[in-house]
């Protein structure tokens, strides 16, 4: 479970760095907001 939380936290931090107007909580939990942003993230990467 720790690896999953760490990977989610890494995504959340990356998302926030590249989307300053759409900040999300950096808590390592993959809730509905994080899932929404995962679905919106660019396939080719940030």
Biopython code that builds the backbone (N, CA, C, O; Angstrom):
import numpy as np
from Bio.PDB.StructureBuilder import StructureBuilder

atoms = [
    (1, "UNK", "N", (0.827, -1.202, 0.000)),
    (1, "UNK", "CA", (0.000, 0.000, 0.000)),
    (1, "UNK", "C", (0.867, 1.261, 0.000)),
    (1, "UNK", "O", (0.486, 2.280, -0.575)),
    (2, "UNK", "N", (2.037, 1.187, 0.648)),
    (2, "UNK", "CA", (2.905, 2.356, 0.724)),
    (2, "UNK", "C", (3.340, 2.822, -0.654)),
    (2, "UNK", "O", (3.389, 4.025, -0.910)),
    (3, "UNK", "N", (3.657, 1.892, -1.547)),
    (3, "UNK", "CA", (4.098, 2.269, -2.888)),
    (3, "UNK", "C", (2.975, 2.976, -3.627)),
    (3, "UNK", "O", (3.210, 3.967, -4.319)),
    (4, "UNK", "N", (1.766, 2.476, -3.485)),
    (4, "UNK", "CA", (0.623, 3.106, -4.148)),
    (4, "UNK", "C", (0.457, 4.538, -3.644)),
    (4, "UNK", "O", (0.302, 5.458, -4.447)),
    (5, "UNK", "N", (0.489, 4.739, -2.331)),
    (5, "UNK", "CA", (0.357, 6.080, -1.767)),
    (5, "UNK", "C", (1.466, 7.000, -2.220)),
    (5, "UNK", "O", (1.228, 8.178, -2.483)),
    (6, "UNK", "N", (2.679, 6.476, -2.315)),
    (6, "UNK", "CA", (3.813, 7.274, -2.762)),
    (6, "UNK", "C", (3.643, 7.667, -4.230)),
    (6, "UNK", "O", (3.930, 8.805, -4.600)),
    (7, "UNK", "N", (3.185, 6.749, -5.058)),
    (7, "UNK", "CA", (2.977, 7.045, -6.480)),
    (7, "UNK", "C", (1.863, 8.073, -6.660)),
    (7, "UNK", "O", (1.976, 8.972, -7.493)),
    (8, "UNK", "N", (0.809, 7.945, -5.894)),
    (8, "UNK", "CA", (-0.292, 8.910, -5.970)),
    (8, "UNK", "C", (0.184, 10.280, -5.518)),
    (8, "UNK", "O", (-0.127, 11.286, -6.155)),
    (9, "UNK", "N", (0.929, 10.328, -4.433)),
    (9, "UNK", "CA", (1.464, 11.596, -3.939)),
    (9, "UNK", "C", (2.376, 12.239, -4.981)),
    (9, "UNK", "O", (2.335, 13.454, -5.176)),
    (10, "UNK", "N", (3.186, 11.443, -5.640)),
    (10, "UNK", "CA", (4.065, 11.973, -6.694)),
    (10, "UNK", "C", (3.239, 12.571, -7.820)),
    (10, "UNK", "O", (3.572, 13.642, -8.329)),
    (11, "UNK", "N", (2.165, 11.894, -8.218)),
    (11, "UNK", "CA", (1.294, 12.443, -9.261)),
    (11, "UNK", "C", (0.659, 13.743, -8.799)),
    (11, "UNK", "O", (0.619, 14.713, -9.556)),
    (12, "UNK", "N", (0.164, 13.778, -7.574)),
    (12, "UNK", "CA", (-0.488, 14.981, -7.060)),
    (12, "UNK", "C", (0.472, 16.163, -7.073)),
    (12, "UNK", "O", (0.091, 17.269, -7.456)),
    (13, "UNK", "N", (1.704, 15.937, -6.660)),
    (13, "UNK", "CA", (2.701, 17.019, -6.663)),
    (13, "UNK", "C", (3.020, 17.462, -8.083)),
    (13, "UNK", "O", (3.146, 18.658, -8.347)),
    (14, "UNK", "N", (3.150, 16.515, -8.990)),
    (14, "UNK", "CA", (3.412, 16.839, -10.392)),
    (14, "UNK", "C", (2.246, 17.617, -10.987)),
    (14, "UNK", "O", (2.446, 18.605, -11.695)),
    (15, "UNK", "N", (1.025, 17.169, -10.698)),
    (15, "UNK", "CA", (-0.166, 17.871, -11.197)),
    (15, "UNK", "C", (-0.163, 19.324, -10.711)),
    (15, "UNK", "O", (-0.371, 20.247, -11.498)),
    (16, "UNK", "N", (0.072, 19.515, -9.421)),
    (16, "UNK", "CA", (0.050, 20.861, -8.854)),
    (16, "UNK", "C", (1.135, 21.756, -9.439)),
    (16, "UNK", "O", (0.925, 22.952, -9.638)),
    (17, "UNK", "N", (2.283, 21.174, -9.709)),
    (17, "UNK", "CA", (3.384, 21.951, -10.299)),
    (17, "UNK", "C", (3.016, 22.459, -11.687)),
    (17, "UNK", "O", (3.395, 23.568, -12.065)),
    (18, "UNK", "N", (2.281, 21.657, -12.446)),
    (18, "UNK", "CA", (1.960, 22.013, -13.835)),
    (18, "UNK", "C", (0.569, 22.616, -14.013)),
    (18, "UNK", "O", (0.209, 23.035, -15.113)),
    (19, "UNK", "N", (-0.207, 22.662, -12.940)),
    (19, "UNK", "CA", (-1.569, 23.203, -13.013)),
    (19, "UNK", "C", (-1.826, 24.109, -11.805)),
    (19, "UNK", "O", (-2.610, 23.760, -10.922)),
    (20, "UNK", "N", (-1.169, 25.265, -11.768)),
    (20, "UNK", "CA", (-1.280, 26.132, -10.592)),
    (20, "UNK", "C", (-2.698, 26.649, -10.326)),
    (20, "UNK", "O", (-3.004, 27.043, -9.201)),
    (21, "UNK", "N", (-3.549, 26.653, -11.323)),
    (21, "UNK", "CA", (-4.921, 27.130, -11.140)),
    (21, "UNK", "C", (-5.905, 26.010, -10.823)),
    (21, "UNK", "O", (-7.096, 26.270, -10.646)),
    (22, "UNK", "N", (-5.429, 24.774, -10.750)),
    (22, "UNK", "CA", (-6.281, 23.616, -10.445)),
    (22, "UNK", "C", (-5.617, 22.742, -9.394)),
    (22, "UNK", "O", (-5.489, 21.533, -9.588)),
    (23, "UNK", "N", (-5.195, 23.329, -8.291)),
    (23, "UNK", "CA", (-4.481, 22.609, -7.242)),
    (23, "UNK", "C", (-5.354, 21.532, -6.597)),
    (23, "UNK", "O", (-6.560, 21.711, -6.427)),
    (24, "UNK", "N", (-4.725, 20.416, -6.242)),
    (24, "UNK", "CA", (-5.403, 19.342, -5.525)),
    (24, "UNK", "C", (-4.615, 19.044, -4.254)),
    (24, "UNK", "O", (-3.447, 19.415, -4.136)),
    (25, "UNK", "N", (-5.266, 18.370, -3.302)),
    (25, "UNK", "CA", (-4.593, 18.013, -2.054)),
    (25, "UNK", "C", (-3.458, 17.035, -2.331)),
    (25, "UNK", "O", (-3.591, 16.128, -3.152)),
    (26, "UNK", "N", (-2.364, 17.227, -1.651)),
    (26, "UNK", "CA", (-1.215, 16.318, -1.743)),
    (26, "UNK", "C", (-1.236, 15.427, -0.508)),
    (26, "UNK", "O", (-0.499, 15.651, 0.452)),
    (27, "UNK", "N", (-2.097, 14.407, -0.551)),
    (27, "UNK", "CA", (-2.283, 13.545, 0.610)),
    (27, "UNK", "C", (-1.999, 12.072, 0.331)),
    (27, "UNK", "O", (-2.083, 11.248, 1.242)),
    (28, "UNK", "N", (-1.664, 11.729, -0.906)),
    (28, "UNK", "CA", (-1.360, 10.343, -1.247)),
    (28, "UNK", "C", (-2.576, 9.452, -1.398)),
    (28, "UNK", "O", (-2.442, 8.248, -1.617)),
    (29, "UNK", "N", (-3.768, 10.033, -1.282)),
    (29, "UNK", "CA", (-5.007, 9.264, -1.419)),
    (29, "UNK", "C", (-5.585, 9.471, -2.815)),
    (29, "UNK", "O", (-5.641, 10.595, -3.315)),
    (30, "UNK", "N", (-6.011, 8.389, -3.430)),
    (30, "UNK", "CA", (-6.574, 8.476, -4.779)),
    (30, "UNK", "C", (-8.096, 8.566, -4.682)),
    (30, "UNK", "O", (-8.814, 7.601, -4.945)),
    (31, "UNK", "N", (-8.560, 9.744, -4.299)),
    (31, "UNK", "CA", (-9.993, 9.991, -4.198)),
    (31, "UNK", "C", (-10.552, 10.457, -5.532)),
    (31, "UNK", "O", (-9.858, 10.416, -6.548)),
    (32, "UNK", "N", (-11.796, 10.897, -5.534)),
    (32, "UNK", "CA", (-12.452, 11.289, -6.791)),
    (32, "UNK", "C", (-11.799, 12.476, -7.493)),
    (32, "UNK", "O", (-11.769, 12.518, -8.723)),
    (33, "UNK", "N", (-11.280, 13.430, -6.744)),
    (33, "UNK", "CA", (-10.637, 14.595, -7.376)),
    (33, "UNK", "C", (-9.334, 14.174, -8.049)),
    (33, "UNK", "O", (-9.064, 14.562, -9.186)),
    (34, "UNK", "N", (-8.532, 13.385, -7.352)),
    (34, "UNK", "CA", (-7.278, 12.907, -7.937)),
    (34, "UNK", "C", (-7.567, 12.051, -9.159)),
    (34, "UNK", "O", (-6.879, 12.172, -10.173)),
    (35, "UNK", "N", (-8.570, 11.192, -9.079)),
    (35, "UNK", "CA", (-8.932, 10.350, -10.225)),
    (35, "UNK", "C", (-9.340, 11.207, -11.420)),
    (35, "UNK", "O", (-8.965, 10.908, -12.554)),
    (36, "UNK", "N", (-10.101, 12.267, -11.173)),
    (36, "UNK", "CA", (-10.508, 13.178, -12.246)),
    (36, "UNK", "C", (-9.290, 13.797, -12.922)),
    (36, "UNK", "O", (-9.233, 13.896, -14.148)),
    (37, "UNK", "N", (-8.319, 14.211, -12.117)),
    (37, "UNK", "CA", (-7.117, 14.832, -12.676)),
    (37, "UNK", "C", (-6.245, 13.816, -13.402)),
    (37, "UNK", "O", (-5.606, 14.148, -14.401)),
    (38, "UNK", "N", (-6.214, 12.582, -12.908)),
    (38, "UNK", "CA", (-5.503, 11.521, -13.635)),
    (38, "UNK", "C", (-6.094, 11.342, -15.024)),
    (38, "UNK", "O", (-5.366, 11.183, -16.003)),
    (39, "UNK", "N", (-7.417, 11.370, -15.100)),
    (39, "UNK", "CA", (-8.088, 11.216, -16.388)),
    (39, "UNK", "C", (-7.843, 12.408, -17.316)),
    (39, "UNK", "O", (-7.879, 12.259, -18.537)),
    (40, "UNK", "N", (-7.592, 13.595, -16.741)),
    (40, "UNK", "CA", (-7.336, 14.790, -17.534)),
    (40, "UNK", "C", (-5.872, 14.986, -17.882)),
    (40, "UNK", "O", (-5.543, 15.825, -18.721)),
    (41, "UNK", "N", (-4.989, 14.225, -17.250)),
    (41, "UNK", "CA", (-3.564, 14.456, -17.470)),
    (41, "UNK", "C", (-3.156, 14.025, -18.884)),
    (41, "UNK", "O", (-3.734, 13.090, -19.438)),
    (42, "UNK", "N", (-2.169, 14.701, -19.462)),
    (42, "UNK", "CA", (-1.757, 14.394, -20.823)),
    (42, "UNK", "C", (-1.088, 13.029, -20.938)),
    (42, "UNK", "O", (-0.231, 12.680, -20.126)),
    (43, "UNK", "N", (-1.476, 12.272, -21.936)),
    (43, "UNK", "CA", (-0.934, 10.930, -22.147)),
    (43, "UNK", "C", (0.580, 10.987, -22.381)),
    (43, "UNK", "O", (1.315, 10.108, -21.931)),
    (44, "UNK", "N", (1.034, 12.013, -23.080)),
    (44, "UNK", "CA", (2.456, 12.114, -23.396)),
    (44, "UNK", "C", (3.270, 12.646, -22.223)),
    (44, "UNK", "O", (4.493, 12.739, -22.325)),
    (45, "UNK", "N", (2.631, 12.995, -21.123)),
    (45, "UNK", "CA", (3.319, 13.495, -19.941)),
    (45, "UNK", "C", (3.268, 15.000, -19.844)),
    (45, "UNK", "O", (2.844, 15.686, -20.773)),
    (46, "UNK", "N", (3.702, 15.499, -18.717)),
    (46, "UNK", "CA", (3.686, 16.946, -18.485)),
    (46, "UNK", "C", (4.886, 17.595, -19.124)),
    (46, "UNK", "O", (5.048, 18.812, -19.037)),
]
sb = StructureBuilder()
sb.init_structure("model")
sb.init_model(0)
sb.init_chain("A")
sb.init_seg("    ")
for serial, (resi, resn, name, xyz) in enumerate(atoms, 1):
    if name == "N":
        sb.init_residue(resn, " ", resi, " ")
    sb.init_atom(name, np.array(xyz, "f"), 0.0, 1.0, " ", f" {name:<3s}", serial, name[0])
structure = sb.get_structure()
